[in-house]
Amino acid sequence: DYQTRKSMWSSLVKDDRVWNDDYIHKSRRFGNLLITMRVTFHEKIFVLKNHPWILVVCALTFGGLLAVGLYGVLELANEHEKANIDAARDLAIETGAWFSNALDLALLPLFTLSQFVQQLDMFATLPEQIGVAFQPGSIPFLPPNEDGDYTHRNVTGSVCGDPSMVAKFAELTSNIKKDAKMEGILVNLQVAPMATVCYLHPVNNTEDFEPPTFMDNTGAIGHDLLTDPQRKFIARVTVPSDGVVIAGPLTLRQCSDCDPTVQTAFIARMAIDALSEKQVIHIDGIDYKKWGFAVALINFAELVDRSEIGERFAIRGLRYQLTRTDKNYNAETKEFDVKVNILAGDEDFDLDENFYVSIDLDTTNNLWNIKVGND
């Protein structure tokens, strides 16, 4: 009976000989232990058969504890993921603000240069002296390039080559460039009356690069931005624009044979309003009262290096991609061509949208965006 079995189990537990390795009846002792355990097991089965609710209660209790545990684990995981996303968003906003401020500083000289053009007499009649492309009395073009394109005016002996004017422009823009405090980033300033580059500074830029590297801008003088097939789309967009238009990074026409570190740059242009009724630029049959452009070349690779953007994200185990979207009007299709330029970070940013944040940068009329996330 139950009391007998209970007494047998208790006796076995209390008998030191059962647990003594020197006891000669080990096999009998072990057999007795197995018998007791089997009897106890059958007794438990008997109880569960007669009282099945015990099993149900145990199962429900276990299930409840398991569910609570899983919920806690999931909540902790969600909190951790939310913290990662918030950290990524904060870093993206901080980095975006840095780039916005840096670009604003780099582009500010364009506004200064525009004001000088509108206020100083030396710039007043330059569009008339250069003239509309291919029209009688205008500065003629150099022979076409190997593709048959007319890209440069022959400014030799013209106002664009006047030594006194060139010296005045160099003095003016060297001060603008110095005040900008963007050494190594703002690498060239230009004016392009009637969309033709007339004056620029520095002509040979040695001040923004480590010797022996330098940027030779001689080939940009006389460049007609509206007749060069590789550049006219930017000029056509800039003419009617009220703000700054940025394109690139582009390989510079004047520096295709330069050191790779100075071959490419962002080209920022701002249209300047006409100073007289005669100053008109024609685009697709529409007359725009414009003097021409103020132009700045920006060394974006140097800007990225100074931002330490790669290190910022690598330390935190984050991936990123900085892009700029250009929307250029195609006169033939009557639609806008959209191009996304990857400026820094991962070329292939393939993260699921739930694992990264996307922040638009507040700068210029191009759409700048930074994505930040982790695997």
N, C-alpha and C positions, 0 to 999 in steps of 0.2 A: 504494500500500500504506500501512500504518499509519505507518511511519517517514517516508514522503514527506509525508503529511498533517500529521504532527507538525512536520516541518521547515518546511512552508509556514506553519503557525500561528505558530511561533516567530519566523520571519523577519518576518512582518507586525507582530508585537508590538514587535520590536526596531527596525523601520524608522521613524525619526522622521518621515519624509515622509508616512507613513500618517496621522499625527495632526496634520500641519501644515496649517492652513487655507489656506496659500498654494500648496499643491501643486496643479499644474494637472490632475493625473489623479485628482481626487476620486472621480468616478463609478466608475473602474476599481478604485480602492482599496476603496470601499464594497462593490462587487460581490464582490471577493475575500473580504472579511470575511464576507459573507453565505454564500458558498459554504463557507467553513471552518466556520462555525457550523452549517450544515445537515448537513455531513458528520459533524461531531462529534455532533450530535443523533441522527442515524441510527445512529451507532456505539453510543451509549448504549442506544438501543432494542434494538439487536441483542444487546447484553450482557444486558439485562433479560429478553429472550425466552429466552435460553439459560440464564440463572441467575435464575429467578423468585423464589427465596428472598430475594434482595436486597430486592425490593419489599416482601415480607412483613415482613422485619426492620425496614425503614424505617417501614412502617405501624404495626407493633407498638410501635416506639420512640416514634413520634409520639403514638400513642394513649395510651401509658403516661405520657408527659410531660403530655399534656392532662388525663388523669385525675388525676394528682398535683396539677396546678395547680388544677383544679376543686375537688378535695377541700380543698386549702389555703384557697381562697376561701370555700368553704362553712363550714369550721371557723372562719375569722375572722369570718364573718357570724354564726354561731351564738354565738361568744364575745361578740360585740358585743351581740347580742340578749339574751343571758343577763345581761350586765352592766347593760343597760337595765332588765330585769325586776327584778334584784336592787336596783338603785337606786330603782325605783318602790316595791318592797316596803318597803325601809328607810324611805322618805319617808312611805309610808302608815302604817306602824307608829308612826313618830315623831309624825305628825299625829294619829293616833288616840289616842295616849297623852296628847297635849296636850288634846284635847277631853274625854277621860275625866277627867283631873285638874280641868279647868275646871268641868265639870258637877258633879263631886263637891264642889268648893268652893261652887258655887252652891246645891247641894241640902243641904249640911250644916246650914244654918239650920233646915230642916224638922225635923231630929232635935232640935236645941236647943229649938225652939218646942214640940215634942211633950213634951219633958221638963218644961218650965215648966207646960204644961197639967196634967200629972199631979202636979205638986208644989205648985202655988199654989192657995189656996182660992178665989181670984176666978174660976177656971174650973170648979170642981167640979160645980156644979149647973146649968150653962148648958143642957145638953140638956133637962132637965126643964122649965126656964123657957120654952124655945122650943116644945117639944112636937112630937108627930108631926103631919105635915101633915094638915089637914082634920079633926083630932080635936078634940072639945070641950076647952076650956081651953088649947089651943095658940094661938100667935100667928097671927092670921088673915092671909089673903092680900090683896094689893092687887087691884083689878079685873084681869081677864085682858087680855092684849095683843091686838093686832088679829087674831092667829091663834086667839084663844080659849084660849090657854095661860096657866095660872097659874104664874108664874115667880118672884115676889117676895113675901116676907112683909111685912106692914105693921109695921115695927119701931119706928115713932114712939111714944115714950113707954114702950118696953120696955127690958129690961136692955141690949139692944144699942145703945140710944141714951143710956145713962147717962153723963153727961159725965165723972164721976170714973173710971169703968171705961175709957172711951175714952182718957182721958189716961194711965192706967196702962199700957194696952196699947201706946200710942204710945211711951212711955218705954222699955218693955221691948223692943219690936221695933226701935226705932231703934238701940239698943245691939247687938242681934243683927246687924242689917244692917251697922252700922259695922264690927264685928269680922270680918265675912265678907270685907271688902275686895274686894267685887265691884261697885263703883260702876258704874252704867250697865248692868249685866247683871242683878243681882238687884234688880228694880224694885218689888216689892210682897210683903208677907207678910200672911197672913190666917189666921184660925181660923174653922171652920165647924162648931159644935156641932149635932148632929142634921142634918148636911149643909146647914146654912143659914149663909151668910156673916154673921157677927155683928160682928167687929172686923177692921179692916185698917189697914195703915200702909205708906206715906203715903196719906192720902186724896187729896190733890192733890200729885202727885210733880213737883216742880220741880228737885229736886237731882240727878237722873240724866240730865237733858236740857239741851241748849243753849237759852237763852231765844230766842224766846218760847214754845218748845215745852214742854208739860207733859202729864202723864198724869192725867186726872180719873177717879178710882175710886169716886166717890160712888154711881154706879149699881149697884155690886156689893153694897152693903150690903143685907142682907135677901134676897139671891139664894138660892133653894132649889135646890140642885144636883140633887136627885132628882126634881123635878117639871118642870124645864125640859127639853123634848124635845131641845134642842141641846146639853145638857150632861150629861144623866142617864146616858148610856152610860159616860162617864168615871167618874162617881161610883159606878155599879153595879160597875164593875171594881175600883175602889179599895177599897170596903168590905171585901171578903174578902181583899185583898192584904196580904202581910206587909212589903212594901217600898214604894218610891216608884213611882208611876205617872205617866208624862208623856204629855201629849197636845198636839198642835199641830204647827206654829204655827196658832193659832186667832184669829179676829177677836174682840176682847174685847167682851162685851155692854155693858159700862159705858162703852166708849170708841169706839163705832162712828163718832162724828162728830169724833173727835180727829184731830190731825195724822197723816198716813199712817205716820210713823216710830214711832208709839206705838199704832197700832191693833191690832197683832198681838203675840202672845207665846206662849211655851210655858207651859202650866199644869201644875205639878207638885203632886201631892197625896199625902199619906201618912195612912193611917187611924190613929186613936189609940184604944187600948183603953178600954173602959168603966171608969168610976170607981165605978160602983154597979150593982146588979142591975137597976135601972130603966132604965138606958141601953142601949136596944136599937134597932138599925136593921133594918127588914124588907126583904129583897130576894128576890123570887120565892118567897115563902112560907117563907123561911129567916130565922131570927132571928140576927143577928150582934151580939155584945156589944161595941159600939163607941160611943165618945164622939162622934166626928165626924172632921173632917179638919184637918190643918195644910196650908196652901196657900202656894205661892210662884209668882210670875210672873217668868219669865226672858226678857229681851230677847235672843233668839238672834241677831238680825241684828247686834247689837253684838258678841256673842261671836265670830261669824264674821269680822267686821272686825278684831278684835284678834288673831285667829289668823293673819292674813295668809295664809290658805290659798290664795287665788287667786294671789297673787304667788309663793308657794313653788313651785307647779306650773308657772306660766307661764314662769318663769325657766328651768326645765329642759325646756320644751317638752312637758309632760305634761298629759293631760286627767284630770279626776277627777269623782266623784259621791259625795256624802255623803247617806245615806238612813237613815230609821228606819222599822221595820215595826211597826205596831200590830196586835194580835190581840184583837178584842173579841167577847165571847160574845153571840150573838144568841138571845134567849130564845124567839123565835118559831120559828126554824129548828133550834134546839138545836145550832148549829154556830158555829164562830169565823169572824168576818168578818176577812179580812186586807187591810190597806191599807198600801202602801208610800209614805211621804212623802219627797219629794226636798227636802233641806234646803239644799244648796249644790252648786255645780258645774254640769255639763252636764245639761240637762233630758233630752236624748236621748243616752244613753251607749251608742253602737252599735258599740263595738269588739269584734272577735273575741276569744273567751275566751283565746286563746293570746297576746294582746298586752296583757293587763292583769292586775293582781293584785287580790284581794278580801280585805279584812281586817275582821273583826268587832271592834267596840269593846267594851271591858270596862266597861259602865256600865248601871245600872238593869236593870229586867226587860223593857225594850223592846229589840228587836234593832236595834242601830246598826251600820252598815256603811259602809266607804269603798272605792271602786274607783279604781284609778290605773293609767294606761297611756298608750301613744302609738300614733299611726296607723302 
